[in-house]
Amino acid sequence: MRNDAADVRYNVTPEVLETHAGEVEVTIRGTYPANYFHRNAILEVTPVLTWEGGEAALSSITMQGENVRDNHQVIRRDGGSFNYNDKIPFTDDMRVSELVVRVNARLRNNEMDFDPIKIADGVIATSTLVMNDARPVLVGDRFQRIIPETKESAIFYVINRADVRQSELRSDRLAEFRKFLEEAVADERTELKSAGISAYASPDGPISFNERLANQRRETSDRVLTSEFRRVDVEKADNFYTARALGEDWEGFKELLEESEIQDRELILRVLSMYSDPEVREREIKNMTAVFEELADKILPQLRRSVMEINVERIGYSDDELRQIYGSDYTQLNMEEMLYTATLFEDLNRKLEIYTRTSQQFPRCFRAFNGIGVVQVELGNVAAAKQAFQSARNLQDNDVIKNNLGAVALLEGNLDQAEELLSSVASPTSETNYNLGIIAIKKAEYAKAAGHFGNMPEVNNALVRLLQNNNDDALRILNNIEEPCAMTHYLMAIVGARRQDSSMAMGALRSAVRMDASLKEHAKTNMEFGRFFRDDTFISIVN
């Protein structure tokens, strides 16, 4: 049997072994020809993965001849076959290796070992190229450099009159309006943008009369507002000032009515919805005598008015001013200004300092603690990031924190915990889907990973297409990456190798090692490039 060992056929799937989810799976179908297997023999077959300096044995399978009384698989004299499957953990040493079978034969009291037989090469480790760049989410600031603000004041009139009473000129409303205008003019960080008047009449009486009355009220309130501007030496520039007479204020009437507790309020609102003609509305409402008296007392006086309005913009600190103030006395900045200032610096340690000081100055701000965690992830300080995210979670447990703690668990290698946290995000972001995609690759769930990545122009998305043997999709995604990195070119080289396009493969590999010299050593043992191991161009690139 040993002399005829070469007649045994071993079909290995895949032909070149691969690693997925951190394991190397070996599937073998062995076929024994007729007249090979002795009726009284027992063969123990052990697949062994061997490499320079080491080996790893898989489980053995035992066959017996048809006369042997034992519980092993029987191979008849006229031939037979066996199926075998096993897995072993992958290590980097296995990247250039051979799968051999070692056979031990026993015949009655005799025992012998056959010479090892190579049955496959190994191991394609493309799945290990996944970039474990888990992505946290930074919650942005609400800083606004320009904040619009409006101040209103009303002048109220007696029924059917348009003259401004002295009591209105001395009212607290006008005093507050005047103070706002004075302070806005005096503040160099406040810019007057526009002003205006809207004059109304209450919806009782003839329409034409009320339209004239609203116009007269516009004129008298205009004189008041013009006087206020003159007091602070502000001239009404073109397009700065508008004064409108809007006639009967049915919209205001409806709003006040809805907010009131007037009896039959719903009935009046129904009249407003049924009729659009102002005269019909007024007639129907006046027919409700008792109700109209209550309206005349509580609602209509509030509609006989002119509304004066000033619109300003509060101008916040510029980027340079924020940097300067932060450097001299950051306690002058409010929370939103601090959070925004952190985005003005590229240096991660400075960002960390700003978020840390923000968390100290505003200890209830979960965004500050979250910012600390995001920067710590970027600095590679996973334990510190986890602590910061947990502090943020104590203040506010939301989707962002679930994503970020999931990203930390992924970086820690705790895939199940990471997946649980990320899957609990109610409204997944692109970062959440990206992180879930990485987990799926690591678990060899490639279709699931592709679903998470969608059309993201990312290296990991291209990688999962390679792992699905979809080389065209992988190349399309790689070509869509706006800022290619070393791994972008490295995966392009793999696509070229699979296409047996040596020009593409070598060109991309040259670009990859130019950006990251460590890829030279990786390429030397990457079985994707196995056909090029003796190629002069390949050798010149990786040495």
ABEGO torsion letter per residue (X at the ends): XAAAAAABBBBBOBABBBBBGGBBBBBBBBBBBBGABBAABBBBBBBBBBBBGBBBBBBBBBBBBAABBBABBBBBAAEEBBBBBBBBBBBAAAABBBBBBBBBBBBEABBBBBBBBBABBOBBAAAAABBBBBBBBBBBBABBABBBBBBBBBBBBBBGBABBBAAAAABAAAAAAAAAAAAAAABAABBBABBBBBBBBBBBEBAAAAAAAAAAAAAAAAAAAAAAAAAAGBBBBBGABBBBBAEBBAAAAAAAAAABABBGAAAAAAAAAABABAAAAAAAAAABAAAAAAAAAAAAAAABBBBBBBBBBBBBBBAAAAAAAAAABAAABBAAAAAAAAAABABAAAAAAAAAAAAAABAABAAAAAAAAAAAAAAGBAAAAAAAAAAAAAABBBAAAAAAAAAAAAAAGBAAAAAAAAAABABBBAAAAAAAAAAAAAAGBAAAAAAAAEABBBAAAAAAAAAAGBAAAAAAAAAABABBBAAAAAAAAAAAAAAGBAAAAAAAAAAAAAABAAAAAAAAABAAAAAAAABAAAAAAAX
